[in-house]
Amino acid sequence: MISVKNLTVQFDGKVLYRNFSMNVEKGEKVTLAGESGVGKTTFIHLLLGFLPVYDGEIYIFSKQLNPKNIQYIRSNIAYIPQELYFPFNSVEEIIYTPFRFKRNRDAAPTLEQIKETLIEFNLEKDILKKNLDEISGGQKQRIAIVSGLLLNKPLLILDEPTSALDTNTINKVVSRVLKQNKQTVLSTSHNQNWTDHSDKIYNLDQHGANA
Amino acid sequence: MEQTLDINYINLFLGYLLVLIPVIIFYHYKTGLIKDSLIAVLRMTIQLTLVGLYLEVLFEYNNAWINSLWWIIMVIIAAFTITKRAYLTRRFFVIPLAISLVISLAIVDAYFLGIVIDLDYFFDARYFIPISGIILGNCLKTNILGLNTFYKTIHQEKVRYRYYLANGATQAEALAPFMREALKTAFNPLIATITVVGLISLPGMMTGQILGGSSPQVAIKYQIMLMISLFASTLISVVLTIIIANRLVFDDYGNMKENVMKKNQNS
């Protein structure tokens, strides 16, 4: 599903990763761990083609990460960034926005599916009608995850998905997200809940400049 | 036709004294704008004097090639000005802007001068130069606002743009919300101007025509056509510039390159 070979990345002369390799099989749940600032988000950006400057090879869905394949790769991914600063007015909009894209249009969920998934994340179904300034950071984070899950792509990438949540809620979210049988899930987190329940953990601390 | 009254040089000098008012106010509030204001007035004086001389020659020969050359020069200056004022870098924007300004102005000029006014001689300096100039001059502000908003918002809201791309949007789909916002920001003021034209502002060309001895009836017809032409040509130029420039501004992965905007936006 994801294969990274001998990845070396340098920014302004500073080495971020040296000879980092990873292999993720279909359906595996993988956590990228490491202290803040070690480059977890940067690594996600590399996989998504946002920082096309590196030495080494990256393959996703058996296709090399290059301009020719980037559309294919991205269209099979659901990605939730660390912080959502969108000028969306309502919760509904967060959920529906990705389904407005041509590639996702056919996969649009029914209202029932949306409500069911919201309940699984301890969110009331009425939240859909709320404005973003009426909900908390933690609720926003869970709504973003719900939208990512509803997209139902082969690969789900979550960047620090539970940073704004309390321990109980993290437990719920982790077990729900990792329950996705067919889906490969790659998340970044230094929370133990994620690392404990993942099939694989890659610790970027061990591959950085100080390793 | 009645001649407009000339302003003699002593009276012109008296007119310049009005500049003292902004200078005093800027001095009082320590805005640091005095130098820029004086340079602006000086530049305006030199530019207009030169243009006055040039236009005399232009009107005397009234030659299609010379007039077109002037038209091209105006477009090129506009392209550089918009690039600079929108805090964009020249290497990505001057050529796309020049191309789209040429196209938009040519379309609207052809329509306005060739069809609406139905000139016998299309390149007649009396029509071709001032009408092209006024359209170009007025579309500067909207272009600056539109282009700056578009690229600045993508730059500042990279997370949102990337979120769209990474969740299956095509580049056009990912850029569409930014285009929508840029067009709204840029065209709201123009639409507002069109809405109140004549009520709270008497537009320059109309005033000029009336001063020049035209009847208000003729002046308003020109003004209406001008506003519509301006609206159309500005919209064409903003959208076309973005479409052309995007081929240079984004890399093969759809990422906006780093050096698209100038850094010192607030200075």
HADDOCK unambig.tbl for C-alpha pairs under 7 A between the chains (distance, minus, plus):
assign (segid A and resid 48 and name CA) (segid B and resid 166 and name CA) 6.57 0.50 0.50
assign (segid A and resid 49 and name CA) (segid B and resid 253 and name CA) 6.16 0.50 0.50
assign (segid A and resid 50 and name CA) (segid B and resid 255 and name CA) 6.27 0.50 0.50
assign (segid A and resid 67 and name CA) (segid B and resid 252 and name CA) 5.41 0.50 0.50
assign (segid A and resid 67 and name CA) (segid B and resid 253 and name CA) 5.47 0.50 0.50
assign (segid A and resid 70 and name CA) (segid B and resid 253 and name CA) 6.69 0.50 0.50
assign (segid A and resid 74 and name CA) (segid B and resid 166 and name CA) 5.10 0.50 0.50
assign (segid A and resid 74 and name CA) (segid B and resid 167 and name CA) 6.35 0.50 0.50
assign (segid A and resid 74 and name CA) (segid B and resid 168 and name CA) 5.54 0.50 0.50
assign (segid A and resid 75 and name CA) (segid B and resid 167 and name CA) 6.27 0.50 0.50
assign (segid A and resid 75 and name CA) (segid B and resid 168 and name CA) 4.03 0.50 0.50
assign (segid A and resid 77 and name CA) (segid B and resid 166 and name CA) 6.73 0.50 0.50
assign (segid A and resid 77 and name CA) (segid B and resid 167 and name CA) 6.09 0.50 0.50
assign (segid A and resid 78 and name CA) (segid B and resid 166 and name CA) 6.86 0.50 0.50
assign (segid A and resid 78 and name CA) (segid B and resid 167 and name CA) 5.13 0.50 0.50
assign (segid A and resid 79 and name CA) (segid B and resid 163 and name CA) 6.82 0.50 0.50
assign (segid A and resid 79 and name CA) (segid B and resid 166 and name CA) 6.02 0.50 0.50
assign (segid A and resid 79 and name CA) (segid B and resid 167 and name CA) 5.96 0.50 0.50
assign (segid A and resid 81 and name CA) (segid B and resid 163 and name CA) 6.92 0.50 0.50
assign (segid A and resid 86 and name CA) (segid B and resid 160 and name CA) 6.36 0.50 0.50
assign (segid A and resid 98 and name CA) (segid B and resid 167 and name CA) 6.37 0.50 0.50
assign (segid A and resid 101 and name CA) (segid B and resid 168 and name CA) 6.83 0.50 0.50
assign (segid A and resid 101 and name CA) (segid B and resid 169 and name CA) 5.33 0.50 0.50
assign (segid A and resid 101 and name CA) (segid B and resid 173 and name CA) 6.71 0.50 0.50
assign (segid A and resid 103 and name CA) (segid B and resid 168 and name CA) 6.28 0.50 0.50
